[in-house]
Amino acid sequence: MKAKNRFGIWAAFILAPMLAMTPASAFETIARAAMVIDQTTGTVLLAKNENMSLPPASMSKLMTLNMLFEALQDGRVTLDTKFTVSAKASKKGGSRMFLREGERVSIENLIKGIIVLSGNDACIVVAENLAGSEEDFARIMTARAKKLGMKNSTFGNATGWPDPNQRMSAADLVFLANRIITQFPEFYGYFSVKSFSWAKIDQNNRNPLLGLVEGADGLKTGHTQEAGYGLVGSAKQGDRRVVLMITGLNSPQERAREGERLMNWAFRQFSQETLIKAQKKILEVPVWLGQKDKVALVSQADIEALVPYQGRDDIKLSVTYDEPLNAPIKAGTEIGTLSVEIPGLSTKTYPLVTRDDVAEAGIAKKLLAASNIAFRTLNKMITE
């Protein structure tokens, strides 16, 4: 029977010692609910009421866009396909694209109208032309959200208009933003468009991060009296991308300040680093009845992690492996895991494999091992 053996390694042996750690969880936000993730590593940097179902306002338009992007990607429609504007869509209040009843508008222009202008009328046009009615579209959106794993999202409409069934969580909105960025790169560029004109009316993108944060390129704002001011935002600097969601702010100015503050914190207080290179020996473990007595454990890929600038000496690494290891052993055999524990962030584990082949010992070594065991057993019986 194999037993687990755990071996601790202090990260200070691998990383240069730095100052004392300030946990990421100590950072606070005035938002009612919030979530900040480093998309590159999947690290959650901040989470506050992240699973609470709240009114998302126009941030729920991201789900309407997701449905439209899926239709485009599936080939059901193209960017040049034209949708007809209904009376209901043309009369919808709130933020508008100012569409006219009977007008035929290309999907590309509707996408710009939804993203840049937050057009409620454009959302209804998409809903009616994809599903027959806005009500049916909302039901389809809800079912699709559940299938995607968005457990705290339901929809009563395509716009984010106040409705008791219009609810989303911060975690669901961050998931959805990440999905749009990664699954629909051919359409993501529309989110960085700063202005758009329709019906001879020029309007600017409401996303404040586009003019405040380096590399900001999405996604969507929202506001109703019930929801307060909210934002789903993303920015890319170098090889890192950060996605955030905040809601429940008191004004557009407060939303802009908090969004900028969280983005700057996420980029300036953390760095993505290679902790251990691929094939670098992490630990040698004993081998029973092999031509070699030990074998090195390595990772087949670079082990990377998001590391706080302050606190690199507080990172703890530990190895768990099955023992005893009986020869023969082939190189690349997975026999253990490396756990990387960074205070304030989630612990992650990585598979470890043997670096080399270890052949079975010859008959002489086996006989010697057997005689040693017999001798120790006899000696124990005599001493007892």
N, C-alpha and C positions, 0 to 999 in steps of 0.2 A: 504494500500500500504506500502510495506517495504522500509525503507531508509537505506543507507549505513552510518555507523558510523566508523570513523577512529580514532584509539587511538595509539599514539606514545609511544615507550619505548626506552630509551637510553640503549645501550648494556652495558654501564659501570656498570649498576645495576646487570648484569649477569656475565660479564667477568671482570677480574681484570684489572685496568687501566694500560696502557703501554705507550710507547713513541709515538710521532706524526707519522702520516701515511705517507708513501712514496708510492704513487699509482703504481700499477703494470705497468700501461700504460706509466710511465716515463722511463722505461727501454728501451734501444734502441739497435738495431742490425745493423751491416753493410751489412747484406744480402739484396739483391734486393727485395725479398719477403720472409716472414717467418710466422710461426704460432707455438705456443707452447700451449699445453693443458694439464691440469691435468685430466687424463682419469678417475680416481676414482670418481671425483665429476662432471666431464664434464665442469670444469671451464676453460675458455680461459684466459691464462696468458699474451699472447702477440700475436698481429696480425698486420702484415704489408703487404699491397697489397695482402691480403690473397685470394681475389676473382679474381685476375688478371690471365688470361690465358697465360701461359708462356711455352716455350719448356722444358719438364721435363727430357730430356735425359734418362738415364737408370733407373731413378726412376719410369718411366712408366712400367717397368718390373713387378712392383707390381700388375698391372692390369692383365698382362699375367698370373702371379701366381694365382691371384684371380680366373680367369677362370678355371685354372687347378685344383685348390683346390675345386671349385664347382663341377667339373666333378668327382673328387675323392669322395667327400661327397655324391654325387648322386648315386654312384655306377656304373657310365658309364665306369670307368677305375679303376685300382688298382695301388698301388705303384710298383707292379711287372710287370704290363703291359709294353710291349716294343714297342717303336716307331722307325720307320725306318728313317734314315738320308738321305735327298735328296741332290742332287748336289748343289742346291741353298744354303741350310743350310751350307754345308761343305765349301763353298767358301766365306761365309760372313766374312767381315773384322771386325776390331775393337776388343773389348774384346771377347775372344773365349774360348770354352771348348776343341777345337781341335778335333771335331768329324770328322769321315771319311764317305764319301759317301757310302751308302749301309749298314752301321753299324746299329745294332739294340740295342737301349739303354733303360734301364728301366726308368720309370717315376721318381723313387726315385733319380736316378743319375742325371736325367735332372733337377730336383728341386735343387739339390746341385750345379749343373753347372750354373744355373741361379742366385741363391742367392749368392754363395761364389765366383764364377768366373765371374759373370755378363756376361755369355756366350750369345752372339748374335745368335750363331749357335743353341744353345739349345732352345732359344725362338722360332726360326723359325720352328724347329722340332715339338715343342708343337703346334704351330699355324697350321701347315699343317696337322698334324695328328688328331687334334680336329675339324678343320673346312674345310679342303680340300686345302686351300691356305692361305697364310699370308694376302692377301687382304681381303678375306672373314672374316678371324678371326678379322681383324681390324674393319670391319663394325659391327661384332657381339659385340666386346668390346665396341664400341661407344654406341650402343643401350643399352647394359647392364649398362654402366655407367649412362646413362640418367635415366634408370629405378631405379637405386639405389639412385638417387638424386644428382649425381655429375654433376652439371649444366655447369661447365666450363671445361669439359674434352672431347676431341675428339682424335681419333687414326688413324694414317695412316699406322702403322706397329706394330709388336709385340715386338720390341727391344728398341725403343726410338731413333732410328737412325733419324738424322735431316730430317724433313718433315713438310711442312706448316700445315698439318692436325694433327700433333702430339703436342697437347697442354693440359696442366693440371694446376690447381691452387693449391696454398699451402693448402687451405681449403679442396679441393678434395683429395689431397694426404694424409693429416692427417686423413680424414674420412676413406680412403681406408686402411691405416695402422691400424687404430682402428678396422675396420671390420675384417681384417686378424687376429689380435690378439684375438678378442673376438669370432669370428665365426668359426675359424679353429685352435683351440688350439692344436689339434693333429699334425699339420704340422708346427706350429710356431717355434718349437725347431730348425728347420733347419737354421733359421736366425742367430743363435749364433755359428754356426760351423765356426771355425777360418781358416781352410785350407782344401783343397780338391785336390786330385790328379787324373788326367785322362790322358790317352795316355802317361803315365810315366812323366807327367809334373806336378810339385807341384806349386800351386798358393794359395795365402793368401786372405782371405776376405778383401775387400777394405773398410769396415766400420770402421772408426777410433775410434768410441766410444767404441768398444769392448775391447780396451786396455786402455782406458782413464777414463771411467766413471763406478763407482760401479753399478752393476746391469744391465748394458747395454746388450741387447739381440737381437737387430734388428735395422734397417731393410735394407735399400738400399741406395747406393750412385749413383750419376750420373754426367756425364760431357760431354759436347760438347763445341765447340768454341762459339756457339750462346748462350747456356744456362749458361756457366760458371760451377763452381763446386757446386753441391748440395747434400743434404743429407736428408733422412727421417730416423729418429732415435727414439728409445724407450729404456727406462730403468725403472726398478722396484726396489724401495728401501722401505723395510718394506711393509706397506699396500698401498703405493702410486705408481702409474705408470704415467710417463710423456711421451708424444709423441710430437715430434717436426718435422718441415720441414724448411729447409733453402735452398736458391738457389741464384745464381749470385755471388758466391765468386770467388776470383781471382786465387786461388791455392789450392792444396790439404792441405797444411799446414794451410792456412787461414780457410778452411772448418773445419778442425779438431779443431782448436782453438775456433772458434765460436760455434761449436756444443757442445764442452765441457763446454764453458762459460755459454751458455744458460741452459744446463742441470743442472749445479751446482747451478745457480741462482734459477731455478724452485724448486729444492729440498731444498735448504738452506734458502730461504726467505719466504717460505710458509709452513704451517702445517695444516693437516686435524684435525678438532676439533669438538666435540659435543657441540653445543651451548645450546641446551635445550633437556633434557631427555624426552623420551616418557611418557605421562600421568602426566607430571609436570604442575601445574597450571601456565598459562601464564597471564590470565586476568579473572576477574569475571565480568559478564555482567548482567544487570537487566532482570528479568522475570516478565511478566504481568500476574496477576491472577494465580499465582502458589502457591503451599504450601511452596515453598522457594522463596525468593525475588531475589536471584541471582544464577547463575550457572557458573561453571568454564569452561574456554575453554582450551583445551589441544591439543597436536599433538599425533597421534596414533603411530608414529615412532620417533626415535631420529632425531633431526634436526641437520645435520652436514654441515659444510661449510669449504672451504679452506680459511684460515685466514693468512694474512701477519704477520710475527713475530713483525713487527713494525706497530702499528696502531690498536690494538684490541679495544682500547677505542673509536675509530671512527666508529665502527659498529653501525648502527641504525636498530632497530626493530620496526615495526608498525603493528597493528592489524586492519583489516577491517571486520566488521560483519553486518549482517542484523538486523534491529530493526523495530518495537518492537518484542521481543521474547514472543510469547504467549504459555502459558501452555495448554496442557501437552507437555513435551519435553522428548524424549528418549535419553539415553546415547549413544554417538557415532553419533549423528546427526551433519552433516557438516553444519556450519552456518557462517564460516568466513575464513579468510586467514591471514597468517603471512608473511610479507615481510621482507627479510633480505638484507640490503643495505650495501655493503662493498665498500668504495671508491676505484676506480681504477678497480673494477671487476663488473660483471653483477649482477643486483638485482634478487633475486630468491624468489619465493612465495611457501608457503606450506599450505595445508588445515588444518583448525582447527575444532575440534568437541567438543560437550558437554561431560563433564566427567561423569555427573550423570543424573539419571532420575529426572524430576521435575513433580510431579503430579499436576493435576488441583486443584485450591483452592476450599474449601468447600463453601456452600451457605452463611454462615455468612460473610466470607471474601469478597465474591463477592458483598453482599449487602452493606458492609462497603465501598468498593471501589466505588460502584455506588453512595452512598450518599455523599461521598467526592467529586466526580465529580460534582454532582448536587449543592453542597454547593459552590464550587469554581465558577461554572458558574453563580449562583445567585449573589454571591459577586461581580463578575466582572460586571454584569449588573447594580448593585446598584451604584458601584463606578464610572461607566461611565455616 
